[in-house]
Amino acid sequence: MKKYLIQFKPFLIFISTFFAAYIALTVVYKIYLNCFEVNEADGITVMVSRNVEQLMHWFNYDVKVQKNESNAWFDIIFNGQSWARIIEGCNAVSVIILFIAFVLAFSGKLKTTLLFVLFGIFSIYVLNVVRIALLTVLVSHFPENTHFLHGVVFPLIIYGYVFLLWIIWVNKFSKYAK
């Protein structure tokens, strides 16, 4: 048994670090979410909603992103019609947690790890805002493809981007890159 523990030590360290980081970050996020009332949107979702509205205004779209009066989400009113909503799950925090846990599990030098994590958080956040804005526009033009766009194309884009970041991290910056 000891022979196998020694042989698989790097894998076991990776798995334990990944799950410890993932669970710890998820618990912290859940504690954060519990600070909000049932029909109150959390601060990150509020920020994402405002940034989506700002981005779409920047492209001169007729859009209003407003808090739903009776629920904890934001309705996106595009060209006078409600096309989408931004819920807590749309703020990309779960994707960011997954990204951070993987990078920590394949850690490198402290400064490099921190800088890459910060870059990843920022770039995933920006991509997510762009994703929501683009999804709104596409759904308004192709409502029959809403399920395909929301359930397949855009998750593929955001998770594909995270996977690309992981590949870059492992091959260029982690302690395993050598």
C-alpha positions as CSV (number, residue, x, y, z in Angstrom):
1,M,0.0,0.0,0.0
2,K,2.8,2.4,0.9
3,K,4.4,1.7,-2.5
4,Y,1.1,2.9,-4.2
5,L,0.9,6.0,-2.0
6,I,4.4,7.0,-3.0
7,Q,3.8,6.2,-6.7
8,F,0.6,8.2,-6.9
9,K,1.6,11.0,-4.5
10,P,1.5,13.8,-7.1
11,F,-2.0,12.7,-8.2
12,L,-3.2,12.4,-4.6
13,I,-1.8,15.9,-3.8
14,F,-3.5,17.3,-6.8
15,I,-6.9,15.7,-6.0
16,S,-6.8,16.7,-2.3
17,T,-5.7,20.2,-3.0
18,F,-8.3,20.7,-5.8
19,F,-11.1,19.4,-3.6
20,A,-10.0,21.3,-0.5
21,A,-9.8,24.6,-2.4
22,Y,-13.1,23.9,-4.3
23,I,-15.0,23.0,-1.1
24,A,-13.5,25.9,0.9
25,L,-14.2,28.5,-1.8
26,T,-17.7,27.1,-2.3
27,V,-18.4,27.3,1.4
28,V,-17.2,30.9,1.6
29,Y,-19.4,31.8,-1.4
30,K,-22.4,30.1,0.2
31,I,-21.8,32.0,3.4
32,Y,-21.6,35.2,1.3
33,L,-25.0,34.3,-0.4
34,N,-26.6,33.7,2.9
35,C,-26.1,37.3,3.9
36,F,-28.8,38.3,1.4
37,E,-32.6,38.1,1.8
38,V,-34.6,35.6,-0.2
39,N,-35.7,38.0,-2.9
40,E,-32.5,40.2,-2.7
41,A,-29.9,39.8,-5.4
42,D,-26.3,39.4,-4.2
43,G,-23.7,42.1,-4.9
44,I,-21.8,40.2,-7.6
45,T,-25.0,39.5,-9.6
46,V,-25.9,43.2,-9.3
47,M,-22.5,44.2,-10.6
48,V,-22.7,41.7,-13.5
49,S,-26.2,43.1,-14.4
50,R,-25.0,46.7,-14.4
51,N,-22.0,45.8,-16.5
52,V,-24.1,44.0,-19.0
53,E,-26.3,47.0,-19.3
54,Q,-23.3,49.3,-19.6
55,L,-21.7,47.1,-22.3
56,M,-24.9,47.0,-24.3
57,H,-25.4,50.8,-24.0
58,W,-21.8,51.2,-25.2
59,F,-22.9,49.4,-28.4
60,N,-26.0,51.7,-28.6
61,Y,-28.5,49.0,-27.9
62,D,-31.9,49.9,-26.5
63,V,-31.6,48.0,-23.2
64,K,-32.7,48.3,-19.6
65,V,-31.6,45.8,-17.0
66,Q,-33.8,46.1,-14.0
67,K,-34.3,44.2,-10.7
68,N,-37.3,42.0,-10.8
69,E,-39.6,43.3,-8.0
70,S,-40.6,39.9,-6.6
71,N,-37.6,37.8,-7.3
72,A,-33.8,37.9,-6.8
73,W,-33.0,38.3,-10.5
74,F,-32.6,41.0,-13.1
75,D,-34.8,41.2,-16.2
76,I,-33.1,42.3,-19.4
77,I,-35.5,44.5,-21.4
78,F,-34.1,44.6,-25.0
79,N,-35.8,46.7,-27.6
80,G,-38.8,47.0,-25.3
81,Q,-39.2,43.3,-24.7
82,S,-38.0,41.1,-21.9
83,W,-35.6,38.5,-23.5
84,A,-33.5,37.2,-20.6
85,R,-32.9,37.3,-16.9
86,I,-29.7,37.4,-14.9
87,I,-29.9,35.1,-11.9
88,E,-27.2,34.3,-9.3
89,G,-26.0,31.4,-11.4
90,C,-25.2,33.8,-14.3
91,N,-22.5,35.7,-12.4
92,A,-19.8,33.1,-13.2
93,V,-18.7,32.7,-9.6
94,S,-19.0,28.9,-9.8
95,V,-16.8,28.9,-12.9
96,I,-14.3,31.1,-11.2
97,I,-14.2,28.9,-8.2
98,L,-13.6,25.9,-10.4
99,F,-10.8,27.8,-12.2
100,I,-9.1,28.9,-9.0
101,A,-9.2,25.4,-7.4
102,F,-7.5,23.9,-10.5
103,V,-4.8,26.5,-10.6
104,L,-4.1,26.1,-6.9
105,A,-4.0,22.3,-7.3
106,F,-1.3,22.8,-10.0
107,S,0.3,25.6,-8.1
108,G,3.5,27.4,-9.1
109,K,5.4,30.2,-7.6
110,L,3.3,32.3,-5.2
111,K,3.5,35.5,-7.2
112,T,2.9,33.8,-10.5
113,T,-0.1,31.9,-9.1
114,L,-1.7,35.0,-7.6
115,L,-1.2,37.0,-10.8
116,F,-2.6,34.2,-13.0
117,V,-5.6,33.7,-10.6
118,L,-6.3,37.5,-10.7
119,F,-6.0,37.5,-14.5
120,G,-8.3,34.5,-14.8
121,I,-10.9,36.0,-12.5
122,F,-10.9,39.3,-14.4
123,S,-11.0,37.7,-17.8
124,I,-13.7,35.1,-16.9
125,Y,-15.8,38.0,-15.5
126,V,-15.4,40.1,-18.6
127,L,-16.1,37.1,-20.9
128,N,-19.2,36.3,-18.9
129,V,-20.6,39.9,-19.2
130,V,-19.9,39.7,-23.0
131,R,-21.6,36.3,-23.0
132,I,-24.8,37.5,-21.4
133,A,-25.0,40.6,-23.6
134,L,-24.4,38.6,-26.8
135,L,-26.8,35.9,-25.7
136,T,-29.5,38.5,-25.2
137,V,-29.0,39.9,-28.7
138,L,-28.9,36.5,-30.3
139,V,-32.0,35.2,-28.4
140,S,-33.9,38.3,-29.6
141,H,-33.0,37.5,-33.2
142,F,-33.3,33.7,-32.9
143,P,-35.8,32.9,-30.2
144,E,-36.3,29.4,-31.5
145,N,-32.6,28.7,-30.7
146,T,-32.8,29.9,-27.1
147,H,-32.2,26.5,-25.5
148,F,-29.3,25.7,-27.9
149,L,-27.6,29.1,-27.4
150,H,-28.1,29.2,-23.6
151,G,-27.6,25.5,-22.9
152,V,-24.9,24.5,-25.4
153,V,-23.1,27.3,-27.2
154,F,-22.4,29.7,-24.4
155,P,-21.5,27.2,-21.7
156,L,-19.1,25.7,-24.3
157,I,-17.5,29.2,-24.8
158,I,-17.0,29.9,-21.1
159,Y,-15.9,26.4,-20.1
160,G,-13.8,26.2,-23.2
161,Y,-12.0,29.4,-22.2
162,V,-11.4,28.1,-18.7
163,F,-10.0,24.9,-20.1
164,L,-7.7,27.0,-22.4
165,L,-6.5,29.0,-19.3
166,W,-5.8,25.7,-17.5
167,I,-3.8,24.4,-20.5
168,I,-1.7,27.6,-20.5
169,W,-1.3,27.4,-16.7
170,V,-0.1,23.8,-16.6
171,N,2.2,24.1,-19.6
172,K,3.7,27.5,-18.9
173,F,3.5,28.4,-15.2
174,S,2.8,25.5,-12.8
175,K,5.5,23.6,-11.1
176,Y,4.7,20.7,-13.4
177,A,5.5,22.8,-16.5
178,K,9.1,21.7,-16.5
